[in-house]
Every structure is written in C-alpha cells, then in structure tokens.
Amino acid sequence: MPRLPIENRRRKKYRGQSQILSGMIMVVIALFMMWYQLIFIHLKSRRRQIKSKEEKVTERMQHLFNLTRESDAYCISELRMDRRTFGILCEMIRDTGGLKATRNMSIEEIVAMFVYVLAHHKKSRTICGLFWRSRETVSRQFNLCLLAVLKLHTILLKKPEPITEDCTDERWKCFKNCLGALDGTLIDVTPPTEQKSRYRTRKGSIATNVLGVCSPNMQFIYVLPGWEGSAHDGRVLRNAISRPNGFRVPQGCYYLVDAGYCNADGFLAPYRGQRYHLNEFNGYRPQRPEEYFNMKHSKARNIIERCFGLLKGRWKILASPSFFPIQTQVRIIMACCLLHNLIRKFMTFDPQELLQCEENESEDEDSDEEVEYISTILPSDQWANFRNNLAHEMFDNWRAGLSI
C-alpha cells in the first residue's frame, strides 16, 4: 500500500495534537468552573443577610439589655460599672446634664453607647454594627452625651477635706491639714499636623500634659487637661492657679507634690538629694529626718500615681491616641475623670482595683465664710522651716516609738 504524502501525514499528526490540546483546555475550563461555583456558594453562605427593620430593632434591644440589665458582672466588663451605678449616671445626665431622649433612642442607649466607646476605644463603624445605628447618629449622640457628662463636674468632682488630728490612716496621719496629692501625666493624643511639634514630649511621643489633683480616697479634686506635652509640670500648675475658676488651695492647707515642683506655700515637696522612691527603702532604715520624711511623703503621694493607673486601665480610649478633634480629645479626658469619680463614689468596690473601698461620705455644706486662697507659687523661708519642723517631728515620733 503506498504511503501517504508527507504533507498529509503531517496534517494528520497536527490534527491529533490539536484534539488532545482542545481536550486539555476543556478539562481546565471545567475545573475552573467547578472551583468558581464552589467559591460562590461558600461566599453566599457567609454573606451577611440583609435584616429587616424589625430584626434590627430586636437585636438592638437585646444587645442593650445584655449590657445594662443582664448581670452586674457583664455590665462591669463592658461598661466598667454595675447596673445600679449605670442607672444613677443616666439619671444625672438626664436631670443635670440636660440630655434628652429622641424618638428612636432612649437615654440608656445613648449613655451605654458613649461609655462603651470610652471603655473599649471603638470606632464609630464598630459601634454602628453593635447598636444598628448610622455613623451620623453615633457621632452626634456621642458628642451630645460628652457635653452632658461635662456638666456634672460640680457634682462628681470631690470637694477637698483636710487631714485631721484624729486620722488613723498610717500614710496620712503625719500630714495634718493636707488635702491630697497632685501630679502631671502624659496622655497620647492626635493634634493637627501643624501643632505636633508643641505636643512632642522629651521622649518623642505626641501627648498632652494633664494636671490631676486627687484626695486620699483616690477621687479627683481638680483636673486640667489640654496643655501641650512639651510644657513643664510647674508651668501647668501656675496656669491652673491663675485661672478665674481654676485650682484653689486654702491658706493653711497644702498638697503633696514630687520634686519636679517648687516647695512653696500650699505645695509640700520632698527633700532633693535624699532617698525618695519606696524601692530605695527596702531593707533600709532611715538615718536622718530628711530620709524619713521622704519615705512617708512617697507613701502618701503615691496615691496620685495609683489614681492615674486606675484611670488609664479603666478607660482604654486613654491608652492610645484617638482621631477625634483635639478639643474633643481634651473633653474626653475630663469625662473619663468624672466617670472615675462616679464609680469610686457609688460602687461598693472598684472593679479596677479589686479592693474593698470604705468611704465615709458626708454631705457638703456650703459656707458663707470667705476663704483666702493661695495665688502664687513662690518658695519662702517660712515654708522651708515648716517642712523642716515637720520632718524632725515625724522623725522624733518614729524613734520614740522604736525605743518603747
């Protein structure tokens, strides 16, 4: 049988190869279609279903019930306060703060949404998903509630009470007529770009310098946020005293301050060049009145450090910079301090501290007598002598107790 011409044989060979190639392409296409179909089914099953208005309202009410009424443990975990304290806060915001419920939002929902943002530092987009509200509603109600909380400062800020002679607290009984302690702390913020250099601290972070004054039971007496992080603590204190309605220290009373402040009338600072921090006294007995005074001073003044620690641990929005306008960030710091006082005042124990708080609350009676306040911060020989006499008296009493 004669062989086919070369061209016919080549044509037949190429035809077989093209059929094999076509078959492989069809198999690949079929596999791709199967893979695409499986992916589509998987995504469709995970896709968030569009809920009706009734379903959204039901989920919103259930979430609000879980936050505020299910149990004290869950309420403390999410809102940092128990159900009773949350109810008191809602009443204060409505009666004193002037916040009103809307047609679609109750006072409880507005306050719960506000406190949840402070406690967990969540953005508006996250709050929208939790409460089934629009971002515009979340932002508007947050700012309205913030302004209402700031109006509670006359109620929630602690009124200072001097240490009396019959005080039994070992940390404070040596400091007669002392009102508490004060210090400054840095809280990270996000200022406008053109102002970042003013807020840059000596460690390079962008923060605001907050002056805090607290009582022996760790309630804030006065708070001044908003100063740039580059400002010195002494400058912030002088500004607080010079304000028309600013920080006031009655004559004859004083606050404990650290060595960064001036030892002046109304502000008792430790001795410089001596042991001061508590870890420096581990296993060491003070040998001089100045050392003993610094040890007692450090134990008492440490209350403001603990107060700042509780504040930042409770409200996570203070742990990292937020992206609100700088004025709103300053207001948030003040609101967190007021809510801190609310929790310390009305809860039987502070969940952040995990210690039982025994507070003897007494009603404050307004006095018509005019009180003379300290208006300047200047060192004086009289105040230096007061510190020296106090140090020697404390040291002598301590040594007398050891000799008995």
C-alpha positions, 0 to 999 in steps of 0.5 A, a space after each residue: 500500500 503506498 504511503 501517504 504524502 508527507 504533507 498529509 501525514 503531517 496534517 494528520 499528526 497536527 490534527 491529533 495534537 490539536 484534539 488532545 490540546 482542545 481536550 486539555 483546555 476543556 478539562 481546565 475550563 471545567 475545573 475552573 468552573 467547578 472551583 468558581 461555583 464552589 467559591 460562590 456558594 461558600 461566599 453566599 453562605 457567609 454573606 451577611 443577610 440583609 435584616 429587616 427593620 424589625 430584626 434590627 430593632 430586636 437585636 438592638 434591644 437585646 444587645 442593650 439589655 445584655 449590657 445594662 440589665 443582664 448581670 452586674 458582672 457583664 455590665 462591669 466588663 463592658 461598661 466598667 460599672 454595675 447596673 445600679 451605678 449605670 442607672 444613677 449616671 443616666 439619671 444625672 445626665 438626664 436631670 443635670 446634664 440636660 440630655 434628652 431622649 429622641 424618638 428612636 433612642 432612649 437615654 440608656 442607649 445613648 449613655 451605654 453607647 458613649 461609655 462603651 466607646 470610652 471603655 473599649 476605644 471603638 470606632 464609630 463603624 464598630 459601634 454602628 454594627 453593635 447598636 444598628 445605628 448610622 455613623 451620623 447618629 453615633 457621632 452626634 449622640 456621642 458628642 451630645 452625651 460628652 457635653 452632658 457628662 461635662 456638666 456634672 463636674 460640680 457634682 462628681 468632682 470631690 470637694 477637698 477635706 483636710 487631714 485631721 488630728 484624729 486620722 488613723 490612716 498610717 500614710 496620712 496621719 503625719 500630714 495634718 491639714 493636707 488635702 491630697 496629692 497632685 501630679 502631671 501625666 502624659 496622655 497620647 493624643 492626635 493634634 493637627 499636623 501643624 501643632 505636633 511639634 508643641 505636643 512632642 514630649 522629651 521622649 518623642 511621643 505626641 501627648 498632652 500634659 494633664 494636671 490631676 489633683 486627687 484626695 486620699 480616697 483616690 477621687 479627683 479634686 481638680 483636673 486640667 487637661 489640654 496643655 501641650 506635652 512639651 510644657 513643664 509640670 510647674 508651668 501647668 500648675 501656675 496656669 491652673 492657679 491663675 485661672 478665674 475658676 481654676 485650682 484653689 488651695 486654702 491658706 493653711 492647707 497644702 498638697 503633696 507634690 514630687 520634686 519636679 515642683 517648687 516647695 512653696 506655700 500650699 505645695 509640700 515637696 520632698 527633700 532633693 538629694 535624699 532617698 525618695 522612691 519606696 524601692 530605695 527603702 527596702 531593707 533600709 532604715 532611715 538615718 536622718 529626718 530628711 530620709 524619713 520624711 521622704 519615705 512617708 511623703 512617697 507613701 502618701 503621694 503615691 496615691 496620685 500615681 495609683 489614681 492615674 493607673 486606675 484611670 488609664 486601665 479603666 478607660 482604654 480610649 486613654 491608652 492610645 491616641 484617638 482621631 477625634 478633634 483635639 478639643 474633643 480629645 481634651 473633653 474626653 479626658 475630663 469625662 473619663 475623670 468624672 466617670 472615675 469619680 462616679 464609680 469610686 463614689 457609688 460602687 461598693 468596690 472598684 472593679 479596677 482595683 479589686 479592693 474593698 473601698 470604705 468611704 465615709 461620705 458626708 454631705 457638703 455644706 456650703 459656707 458663707 465664710 470667705 476663704 483666702 486662697 493661695 495665688 502664687 507659687 513662690 518658695 519662702 523661708 517660712 515654708 522651708 522651716 515648716 517642712 523642716 519642723 515637720 520632718 524632725 517631728 515625724 522623725 522624733 515620733 518614729 524613734 520614740 516609738 522604736 525605743 518603747 
